[in-house]
Amino acid sequence: MVEELLNKKIKLKNLGKMKNFSVLMILVLLSLFLTLATDNFLTQKNLFSVMRAFSYIAIIAVGQCFVIISAGVDLSVGSIFGFTGLLTAFFIQKIGFNPAVSILIGLAAGTAFGMANGFLITLLRIPPFIATLGMLSVARGLAYALTTGYPIRTPSGFNTIGQGYLWIIPLPVVYMVLIVVIFSFLLERTVFGRRVFAVGGNEEAAEISGIEVNKIKVVIYSLCGFLSAMSGIITTSRLGVAQSTSGTGYELDVIAAVIIGGASLSGGKGTVVGAMLGAAIMGVLRNGLILLNVSPYWQQTVIGIVILIAIAGDQASKRKTK
């Protein structure tokens, strides 16, 4: 049974590499079109601006990728993103804590939300969609209650985290690349990663093989909460202000990025690099619509169509494998 699961994982890994190449080609073609159709796309300023903009989504998408590979979904990532950024700013400005300590509190809070999702799903057997939808409301409600809706400005020392540069590269882009490298290794080169694929591919078979399925799920959702918090804190430092509405609707963009990147909603398939490339496509598309002077009212429609196409493609691929 274990050998069968490992062989399936190797096949999925090779399929994932092919899918990553396909997604990369889509990104290249989209970029080529925008280069020819606009004057400002292929400029250093615009490219780094786009990379910084989608890096926040990409960081969360890495965590969501683990969740979706395990055949789950986390709808609370946007609210965790907003609450943890706000909580960090609150402890810095209102309580007077050191920024480093406040960041640790924010990361711990995000991890705790993710862990709570994991326990609701594994111990109470609540479906992931329902459990994380409830946590979405809890985290967003706490964000409003913490400040009664008023924004909190953050000090310049803290803001360097999101506003600084490594040479000419914005720091959020550096964080994104490091996270993608670390979590790609975790998913593809460790026992934990193999078990994540096994749980998503066939949960019952994984359990029979001796894998502690519930433990794996709790860790996965905890990682997703942690990365959502990290992205929220980085974004807060970039903007220099924390708002209770921050991250609203991000869960849809994050899930879309993971699916566009080659993961399957049925579980057992996906890569961290693919999730980043999916986020890049979403970011480039948004930037391209702005450069092409497409009305903001139509931009959301176009993004929605792209999401539907990605999900339809996932379902079509799923039927072919049956």
Contacts in CASP RR format, 6 or more apart in sequence:
PFRMAT RR
TARGET T0000
AUTHOR 0000-0000-0000
METHOD contacts of the structure
MODEL  1
MVEELLNKKIKLKNLGKMKNFSVLMILVLLSLFLTLATDNFLTQKNLFSV
MRAFSYIAIIAVGQCFVIISAGVDLSVGSIFGFTGLLTAFFIQKIGFNPA
VSILIGLAAGTAFGMANGFLITLLRIPPFIATLGMLSVARGLAYALTTGY
PIRTPSGFNTIGQGYLWIIPLPVVYMVLIVVIFSFLLERTVFGRRVFAVG
GNEEAAEISGIEVNKIKVVIYSLCGFLSAMSGIITTSRLGVAQSTSGTGY
ELDVIAAVIIGGASLSGGKGTVVGAMLGAAIMGVLRNGLILLNVSPYWQQ
TVIGIVILIAIAGDQASKRKTK
1 205 0 8 1.000
1 208 0 8 1.000
1 209 0 8 1.000
2 209 0 8 1.000
4 205 0 8 1.000
5 194 0 8 1.000
5 197 0 8 1.000
5 198 0 8 1.000
5 201 0 8 1.000
5 202 0 8 1.000
5 205 0 8 1.000
5 206 0 8 1.000
5 209 0 8 1.000
6 194 0 8 1.000
8 197 0 8 1.000
8 201 0 8 1.000
9 194 0 8 1.000
9 197 0 8 1.000
9 198 0 8 1.000
12 197 0 8 1.000
12 268 0 8 1.000
12 269 0 8 1.000
12 270 0 8 1.000
13 188 0 8 1.000
15 269 0 8 1.000
16 262 0 8 1.000
16 269 0 8 1.000
16 270 0 8 1.000
16 271 0 8 1.000
16 274 0 8 1.000
17 271 0 8 1.000
19 261 0 8 1.000
19 262 0 8 1.000
19 270 0 8 1.000
19 271 0 8 1.000
19 274 0 8 1.000
20 261 0 8 1.000
20 262 0 8 1.000
20 271 0 8 1.000
20 273 0 8 1.000
20 274 0 8 1.000
20 277 0 8 1.000
23 260 0 8 1.000
23 261 0 8 1.000
23 262 0 8 1.000
23 274 0 8 1.000
23 277 0 8 1.000
23 278 0 8 1.000
23 281 0 8 1.000
24 277 0 8 1.000
26 281 0 8 1.000
27 277 0 8 1.000
27 278 0 8 1.000
27 280 0 8 1.000
27 281 0 8 1.000
27 284 0 8 1.000
30 281 0 8 1.000
30 284 0 8 1.000
30 285 0 8 1.000
31 41 0 8 1.000
31 42 0 8 1.000
31 284 0 8 1.000
34 41 0 8 1.000
34 42 0 8 1.000
34 284 0 8 1.000
34 287 0 8 1.000
34 288 0 8 1.000
34 291 0 8 1.000
34 292 0 8 1.000
35 41 0 8 1.000
35 42 0 8 1.000
37 291 0 8 1.000
37 292 0 8 1.000
38 288 0 8 1.000
38 291 0 8 1.000
38 292 0 8 1.000
40 46 0 8 1.000
40 291 0 8 1.000
41 47 0 8 1.000
41 287 0 8 1.000
41 288 0 8 1.000
41 291 0 8 1.000
44 168 0 8 1.000
46 287 0 8 1.000
46 291 0 8 1.000
48 168 0 8 1.000
48 169 0 8 1.000
48 170 0 8 1.000
48 173 0 8 1.000
49 287 0 8 1.000
50 283 0 8 1.000
50 284 0 8 1.000
50 287 0 8 1.000
51 170 0 8 1.000
51 173 0 8 1.000
51 176 0 8 1.000
51 280 0 8 1.000
52 170 0 8 1.000
52 172 0 8 1.000
52 173 0 8 1.000
52 238 0 8 1.000
53 283 0 8 1.000
53 286 0 8 1.000
53 287 0 8 1.000
54 279 0 8 1.000
54 280 0 8 1.000
54 282 0 8 1.000
54 283 0 8 1.000
54 284 0 8 1.000
55 170 0 8 1.000
55 172 0 8 1.000
55 173 0 8 1.000
55 175 0 8 1.000
55 176 0 8 1.000
55 279 0 8 1.000
56 81 0 8 1.000
56 172 0 8 1.000
56 231 0 8 1.000
56 232 0 8 1.000
56 234 0 8 1.000
56 235 0 8 1.000
57 231 0 8 1.000
57 250 0 8 1.000
57 253 0 8 1.000
57 254 0 8 1.000
57 257 0 8 1.000
57 279 0 8 1.000
57 282 0 8 1.000
57 283 0 8 1.000
58 176 0 8 1.000
58 180 0 8 1.000
58 257 0 8 1.000
58 275 0 8 1.000
58 276 0 8 1.000
58 278 0 8 1.000
58 279 0 8 1.000
58 280 0 8 1.000
59 175 0 8 1.000
59 176 0 8 1.000
59 179 0 8 1.000
59 227 0 8 1.000
59 230 0 8 1.000
59 231 0 8 1.000
59 234 0 8 1.000
60 77 0 8 1.000
60 78 0 8 1.000
60 81 0 8 1.000
60 224 0 8 1.000
60 227 0 8 1.000
60 228 0 8 1.000
60 231 0 8 1.000
60 250 0 8 1.000
60 254 0 8 1.000
61 254 0 8 1.000
61 257 0 8 1.000
61 258 0 8 1.000
61 275 0 8 1.000
61 276 0 8 1.000
61 278 0 8 1.000
61 279 0 8 1.000
62 179 0 8 1.000
62 180 0 8 1.000
62 183 0 8 1.000
62 227 0 8 1.000
62 272 0 8 1.000
62 275 0 8 1.000
62 276 0 8 1.000
63 74 0 8 1.000
63 183 0 8 1.000
63 220 0 8 1.000
63 223 0 8 1.000
63 224 0 8 1.000
63 225 0 8 1.000
63 227 0 8 1.000
63 228 0 8 1.000
63 275 0 8 1.000
64 73 0 8 1.000
64 74 0 8 1.000
64 77 0 8 1.000
64 224 0 8 1.000
64 254 0 8 1.000
64 255 0 8 1.000
64 257 0 8 1.000
64 258 0 8 1.000
64 275 0 8 1.000
65 187 0 8 1.000
65 258 0 8 1.000
65 263 0 8 1.000
65 270 0 8 1.000
65 271 0 8 1.000
65 272 0 8 1.000
65 274 0 8 1.000
65 275 0 8 1.000
66 183 0 8 1.000
66 187 0 8 1.000
66 196 0 8 1.000
66 220 0 8 1.000
66 223 0 8 1.000
66 224 0 8 1.000
67 73 0 8 1.000
67 74 0 8 1.000
67 128 0 8 1.000
67 220 0 8 1.000
67 221 0 8 1.000
67 224 0 8 1.000
68 255 0 8 1.000
68 258 0 8 1.000
68 259 0 8 1.000
68 263 0 8 1.000
68 264 0 8 1.000
68 265 0 8 1.000
68 267 0 8 1.000
68 270 0 8 1.000
69 187 0 8 1.000
69 196 0 8 1.000
69 197 0 8 1.000
69 200 0 8 1.000
69 263 0 8 1.000
69 267 0 8 1.000
69 268 0 8 1.000
69 269 0 8 1.000
69 270 0 8 1.000
70 196 0 8 1.000
70 199 0 8 1.000
70 200 0 8 1.000
70 216 0 8 1.000
70 217 0 8 1.000
70 220 0 8 1.000
70 267 0 8 1.000
70 268 0 8 1.000
71 199 0 8 1.000
71 200 0 8 1.000
71 201 0 8 1.000
71 203 0 8 1.000
71 266 0 8 1.000
71 267 0 8 1.000
71 268 0 8 1.000
72 128 0 8 1.000
72 267 0 8 1.000
73 128 0 8 1.000
73 129 0 8 1.000
73 132 0 8 1.000
73 255 0 8 1.000
73 265 0 8 1.000
74 114 0 8 1.000
74 117 0 8 1.000
74 128 0 8 1.000
74 132 0 8 1.000
74 221 0 8 1.000
74 224 0 8 1.000
74 225 0 8 1.000
74 251 0 8 1.000
75 129 0 8 1.000
75 132 0 8 1.000
75 133 0 8 1.000
75 135 0 8 1.000
75 136 0 8 1.000
75 251 0 8 1.000
76 113 0 8 1.000
76 114 0 8 1.000
76 117 0 8 1.000
76 132 0 8 1.000
76 133 0 8 1.000
76 134 0 8 1.000
76 135 0 8 1.000
76 136 0 8 1.000
76 138 0 8 1.000
76 139 0 8 1.000
76 228 0 8 1.000
76 251 0 8 1.000
77 224 0 8 1.000
77 225 0 8 1.000
77 228 0 8 1.000
77 250 0 8 1.000
77 251 0 8 1.000
77 254 0 8 1.000
78 136 0 8 1.000
78 139 0 8 1.000
78 228 0 8 1.000
78 247 0 8 1.000
78 248 0 8 1.000
78 249 0 8 1.000
78 250 0 8 1.000
78 251 0 8 1.000
78 254 0 8 1.000
79 135 0 8 1.000
79 136 0 8 1.000
79 137 0 8 1.000
79 138 0 8 1.000
79 139 0 8 1.000
79 140 0 8 1.000
79 141 0 8 1.000
79 143 0 8 1.000
79 247 0 8 1.000
79 251 0 8 1.000
80 110 0 8 1.000
80 113 0 8 1.000
80 114 0 8 1.000
80 135 0 8 1.000
80 139 0 8 1.000
80 225 0 8 1.000
80 228 0 8 1.000
80 229 0 8 1.000
81 228 0 8 1.000
81 229 0 8 1.000
81 231 0 8 1.000
81 232 0 8 1.000
81 235 0 8 1.000
81 246 0 8 1.000
81 247 0 8 1.000
81 250 0 8 1.000
82 139 0 8 1.000
82 140 0 8 1.000
82 143 0 8 1.000
82 232 0 8 1.000
82 242 0 8 1.000
82 243 0 8 1.000
82 244 0 8 1.000
82 246 0 8 1.000
82 247 0 8 1.000
83 109 0 8 1.000
83 110 0 8 1.000
83 113 0 8 1.000
83 139 0 8 1.000
83 140 0 8 1.000
83 142 0 8 1.000
83 143 0 8 1.000
83 146 0 8 1.000
84 106 0 8 1.000
84 107 0 8 1.000
84 109 0 8 1.000
84 110 0 8 1.000
84 113 0 8 1.000
84 228 0 8 1.000
84 229 0 8 1.000
84 232 0 8 1.000
84 233 0 8 1.000
85 106 0 8 1.000
85 229 0 8 1.000
85 232 0 8 1.000
85 233 0 8 1.000
85 235 0 8 1.000
85 236 0 8 1.000
85 242 0 8 1.000
85 246 0 8 1.000
86 143 0 8 1.000
86 146 0 8 1.000
86 147 0 8 1.000
86 152 0 8 1.000
86 236 0 8 1.000
86 242 0 8 1.000
86 243 0 8 1.000
86 244 0 8 1.000
86 246 0 8 1.000
87 105 0 8 1.000
87 106 0 8 1.000
87 109 0 8 1.000
87 146 0 8 1.000
88 102 0 8 1.000
88 103 0 8 1.000
88 105 0 8 1.000
88 106 0 8 1.000
88 233 0 8 1.000
88 236 0 8 1.000
88 242 0 8 1.000
89 102 0 8 1.000
89 152 0 8 1.000
89 153 0 8 1.000
89 154 0 8 1.000
89 236 0 8 1.000
89 241 0 8 1.000
89 242 0 8 1.000
90 146 0 8 1.000
90 147 0 8 1.000
90 152 0 8 1.000
90 242 0 8 1.000
91 97 0 8 1.000
91 101 0 8 1.000
91 102 0 8 1.000
91 105 0 8 1.000
91 106 0 8 1.000
92 99 0 8 1.000
92 102 0 8 1.000
92 154 0 8 1.000
92 155 0 8 1.000
92 158 0 8 1.000
93 152 0 8 1.000
93 153 0 8 1.000
93 154 0 8 1.000
93 155 0 8 1.000
94 152 0 8 1.000
95 102 0 8 1.000
97 105 0 8 1.000
99 155 0 8 1.000
99 157 0 8 1.000
99 158 0 8 1.000
102 158 0 8 1.000
103 233 0 8 1.000
106 229 0 8 1.000
106 233 0 8 1.000
107 226 0 8 1.000
107 229 0 8 1.000
107 230 0 8 1.000
107 233 0 8 1.000
109 229 0 8 1.000
110 225 0 8 1.000
110 226 0 8 1.000
110 228 0 8 1.000
110 229 0 8 1.000
111 222 0 8 1.000
111 225 0 8 1.000
111 226 0 8 1.000
111 229 0 8 1.000
113 135 0 8 1.000
113 138 0 8 1.000
113 139 0 8 1.000
113 225 0 8 1.000
113 228 0 8 1.000
113 229 0 8 1.000
114 135 0 8 1.000
114 221 0 8 1.000
114 222 0 8 1.000
114 224 0 8 1.000
114 225 0 8 1.000
114 226 0 8 1.000
115 218 0 8 1.000
115 221 0 8 1.000
115 222 0 8 1.000
116 135 0 8 1.000
117 128 0 8 1.000
117 131 0 8 1.000
117 132 0 8 1.000
117 135 0 8 1.000
117 221 0 8 1.000
117 224 0 8 1.000
117 225 0 8 1.000
118 131 0 8 1.000
118 217 0 8 1.000
118 218 0 8 1.000
118 220 0 8 1.000
118 221 0 8 1.000
118 222 0 8 1.000
119 218 0 8 1.000
120 126 0 8 1.000
120 131 0 8 1.000
120 135 0 8 1.000
121 127 0 8 1.000
121 128 0 8 1.000
121 131 0 8 1.000
121 217 0 8 1.000
121 221 0 8 1.000
122 213 0 8 1.000
122 214 0 8 1.000
122 217 0 8 1.000
122 218 0 8 1.000
123 214 0 8 1.000
124 131 0 8 1.000
136 251 0 8 1.000
140 244 0 8 1.000
140 248 0 8 1.000
143 244 0 8 1.000
143 246 0 8 1.000
144 244 0 8 1.000
146 244 0 8 1.000
147 244 0 8 1.000
149 243 0 8 1.000
149 244 0 8 1.000
151 241 0 8 1.000
151 242 0 8 1.000
151 243 0 8 1.000
151 244 0 8 1.000
152 241 0 8 1.000
152 242 0 8 1.000
153 240 0 8 1.000
153 241 0 8 1.000
154 236 0 8 1.000
154 237 0 8 1.000
154 240 0 8 1.000
154 241 0 8 1.000
154 242 0 8 1.000
158 237 0 8 1.000
158 240 0 8 1.000
159 237 0 8 1.000
159 238 0 8 1.000
159 240 0 8 1.000
160 237 0 8 1.000
161 171 0 8 1.000
161 233 0 8 1.000
161 234 0 8 1.000
161 237 0 8 1.000
161 238 0 8 1.000
162 170 0 8 1.000
162 171 0 8 1.000
162 172 0 8 1.000
162 234 0 8 1.000
162 235 0 8 1.000
162 237 0 8 1.000
162 238 0 8 1.000
163 171 0 8 1.000
163 237 0 8 1.000
163 238 0 8 1.000
163 240 0 8 1.000
164 170 0 8 1.000
164 171 0 8 1.000
165 171 0 8 1.000
166 174 0 8 1.000
171 234 0 8 1.000
172 234 0 8 1.000
172 238 0 8 1.000
175 230 0 8 1.000
175 234 0 8 1.000
176 276 0 8 1.000
179 227 0 8 1.000
179 230 0 8 1.000
180 272 0 8 1.000
180 273 0 8 1.000
180 276 0 8 1.000
183 272 0 8 1.000
184 271 0 8 1.000
184 272 0 8 1.000
184 273 0 8 1.000
186 192 0 8 1.000
186 193 0 8 1.000
187 193 0 8 1.000
187 196 0 8 1.000
187 271 0 8 1.000
187 272 0 8 1.000
188 271 0 8 1.000
188 272 0 8 1.000
192 216 0 8 1.000
192 219 0 8 1.000
195 206 0 8 1.000
195 211 0 8 1.000
195 216 0 8 1.000
196 216 0 8 1.000
196 220 0 8 1.000
197 268 0 8 1.000
198 205 0 8 1.000
198 206 0 8 1.000
198 209 0 8 1.000
198 211 0 8 1.000
199 206 0 8 1.000
199 211 0 8 1.000
199 213 0 8 1.000
199 216 0 8 1.000
199 217 0 8 1.000
200 206 0 8 1.000
200 267 0 8 1.000
200 268 0 8 1.000
201 267 0 8 1.000
201 268 0 8 1.000
203 213 0 8 1.000
206 213 0 8 1.000
207 213 0 8 1.000
232 246 0 8 1.000
232 247 0 8 1.000
235 246 0 8 1.000
236 242 0 8 1.000
236 246 0 8 1.000
252 307 0 8 1.000
253 279 0 8 1.000
253 282 0 8 1.000
253 303 0 8 1.000
254 279 0 8 1.000
256 278 0 8 1.000
256 282 0 8 1.000
256 303 0 8 1.000
256 304 0 8 1.000
256 306 0 8 1.000
256 307 0 8 1.000
256 310 0 8 1.000
257 275 0 8 1.000
257 278 0 8 1.000
257 279 0 8 1.000
257 281 0 8 1.000
257 282 0 8 1.000
258 270 0 8 1.000
258 274 0 8 1.000
258 275 0 8 1.000
258 278 0 8 1.000
259 265 0 8 1.000
259 307 0 8 1.000
259 310 0 8 1.000
259 311 0 8 1.000
259 314 0 8 1.000
260 277 0 8 1.000
260 278 0 8 1.000
260 281 0 8 1.000
260 282 0 8 1.000
260 306 0 8 1.000
260 310 0 8 1.000
261 270 0 8 1.000
261 271 0 8 1.000
261 274 0 8 1.000
261 275 0 8 1.000
261 277 0 8 1.000
261 278 0 8 1.000
261 281 0 8 1.000
262 269 0 8 1.000
262 270 0 8 1.000
262 271 0 8 1.000
262 274 0 8 1.000
262 314 0 8 1.000
263 269 0 8 1.000
263 270 0 8 1.000
263 271 0 8 1.000
263 274 0 8 1.000
263 275 0 8 1.000
263 314 0 8 1.000
264 270 0 8 1.000
264 314 0 8 1.000
264 317 0 8 1.000
264 318 0 8 1.000
265 311 0 8 1.000
265 314 0 8 1.000
265 315 0 8 1.000
266 318 0 8 1.000
282 303 0 8 1.000
282 306 0 8 1.000
285 302 0 8 1.000
285 303 0 8 1.000
285 306 0 8 1.000
286 299 0 8 1.000
286 303 0 8 1.000
288 294 0 8 1.000
289 298 0 8 1.000
289 299 0 8 1.000
289 302 0 8 1.000
290 299 0 8 1.000
294 302 0 8 1.000
END
